Amino acid sequence: MAMNRYLVEPGRKVSLAEYDPDDTEGMKKTAVEEELATLASKLNRLQELLYATGKYALLVVLQGVDTSGKDGVIEHVIGVLNPQGCQVTAFKVPTAEELAHDFLWRIHKAVPQRGMVGIFNRSHYEDVLVVRVENLAPEAVWRERYEAINAFEESLVESGVVICKFFLYISKEEQRERLQDRLDKDHEHWKFRLSDMQARAKWDDYLRAYEDALANCSTPHAPWFIVPADKKWYRNLVISRVLADKLEALGLKWPALEPEAVGVRVE
């Protein structure tokens, strides 16, 4: 699969300096738009097949710094799917009830059932990213969570959940431009938060946290993909290709007509 160039090999140390957030494989936007149209049709058909068979669920995990494009992926990639077969969960600051449970409690409740596509806008990885950088828990606590996450994801895969994890990687300069857009454009004001600036001041700390999360939690059953996301259209292409390949690899077949309906004619 061509997209394996962005796959984080299990057990490999990750240095984001080795990746180019502006990479497009030399492709042009016009050519990509044509392929995206083809992929949209393919994904729609594969999702219907997933829903009809009810054997597997697809879980799409989206992570990235502020403005990396998580909402954009949901709109332009997931948006081509039938909404009846999709559920989007945005994980924000944990509530008092969620904090009274283990950190995976709120995540497990949102896992899609078989036949469905679930999209996590942020996820359980916040507990080894934000929690780490903002010193919300001791290192002894968050470091143990890598193993807990891997065990959790493996149990999901064993129960029929296909997991696709995408780190949307943008450059610091691209983030600056996108944050400035939110300040300059009236219709973008609602997206801007001063907390975005506070997190930006810890850019290097967050990238180190991402590198460790990617290295420790890219496994054979649930690998990570580092997606170049400076160009939104290329970001969408990479994710669409991976999702189409993952669903196609399931080898699903349309369910047969129920036996009692064989030979029935509609008058």
Residue pairs with C-beta under 8 A, 6 or more apart in sequence:
1 241
1 242
1 245
2 241
3 225
3 238
3 241
3 242
3 245
6 19
6 225
6 226
6 227
6 228
6 238
7 218
7 223
7 224
7 225
8 14
8 214
8 215
8 218
8 223
8 224
8 225
8 226
9 218
9 223
10 218
10 219
10 220
10 223
12 215
12 218
13 215
14 211
14 212
14 214
14 215
14 218
14 226
15 211
16 169
16 207
16 210
16 211
16 226
19 169
19 226
19 228
20 228
21 169
21 170
21 171
21 174
21 228
21 229
21 230
22 171
22 174
22 228
22 230
22 231
23 228
23 234
24 32
24 228
24 231
24 234
25 234
27 234
27 237
29 231
29 233
32 233
32 234
32 237
33 233
35 237
36 233
36 236
36 237
36 240
39 237
39 240
39 241
39 244
40 80
40 240
42 244
43 77
43 80
43 81
43 240
43 243
43 244
43 247
44 80
44 81
44 82
46 244
46 247
46 248
46 252
47 81
47 82
47 85
47 86
47 117
47 247
48 82
48 85
49 247
49 252
49 254
50 56
50 57
50 58
50 85
50 115
50 116
50 117
50 247
50 250
50 252
51 82
51 84
51 85
51 115
51 116
52 115
52 254
52 255
53 115
53 252
53 253
53 254
53 255
54 114
54 115
55 114
55 115
55 160
55 250
55 252
56 114
56 115
56 160
56 161
56 162
56 250
56 252
57 111
57 112
57 113
57 114
57 115
57 116
57 117
57 118
57 160
57 161
57 162
58 112
58 116
58 117
58 118
58 161
58 162
58 164
58 243
58 246
58 247
59 111
59 112
59 117
59 118
59 119
59 120
59 156
59 161
59 162
59 163
59 164
60 78
60 117
60 118
60 119
60 120
60 164
60 166
60 243
61 120
61 123
61 125
61 163
61 164
61 165
61 166
62 70
62 73
62 74
62 119
62 120
62 121
62 122
62 123
62 166
62 168
63 70
63 122
63 123
63 125
63 129
63 165
63 166
63 167
63 168
63 210
64 70
64 167
64 168
64 169
64 170
64 229
65 170
65 175
65 199
65 200
65 203
65 206
66 175
66 179
66 196
66 199
66 200
67 170
67 174
67 175
67 178
67 179
67 182
67 196
68 168
68 169
68 170
68 175
68 229
69 168
69 170
69 229
69 232
69 235
70 121
70 122
70 168
71 121
72 232
72 235
72 236
73 166
73 168
73 235
73 236
73 239
74 88
74 119
74 121
76 232
76 236
77 236
77 239
77 240
77 243
78 86
78 88
78 117
78 119
81 117
85 115
85 116
85 117
86 116
86 117
86 118
86 119
87 110
87 112
87 116
87 117
87 118
87 119
88 118
88 119
88 121
89 110
89 118
89 119
89 120
89 121
90 121
90 122
91 106
91 107
91 120
91 121
91 122
91 123
91 124
91 126
92 122
94 106
98 105
98 106
103 124
103 127
103 145
103 148
104 124
104 148
104 149
104 152
107 120
107 123
107 124
107 152
108 152
110 118
110 120
111 118
111 156
111 161
112 118
112 161
114 160
124 149
124 152
125 149
125 213
125 217
127 137
127 142
127 145
128 142
128 143
128 145
128 146
128 149
128 209
128 212
128 213
128 217
129 206
129 209
129 210
129 213
130 136
131 137
131 142
132 139
132 142
132 209
133 199
133 202
133 205
133 206
133 209
146 212
146 213
146 216
146 217
149 217
150 216
150 217
150 219
150 222
153 163
153 217
153 219
153 221
153 222
154 219
154 221
154 222
156 163
156 222
157 163
157 221
157 222
162 246
162 247
162 250
163 221
163 222
164 225
164 242
164 243
164 246
165 218
165 222
165 223
165 224
165 225
166 224
166 225
166 227
166 239
166 242
167 210
167 214
167 224
167 225
167 226
167 227
168 227
168 229
168 235
169 226
169 227
169 228
169 229
170 178
170 229
170 230
171 230
172 200
172 203
174 229
174 230
175 200
176 200
179 192
179 196
179 197
179 200
181 188
182 188
182 189
182 191
182 192
183 189
183 192
199 206
214 224
214 226
217 224
218 224
225 238
225 239
225 242
227 235
227 238
227 239
228 234
228 235
228 238
229 235
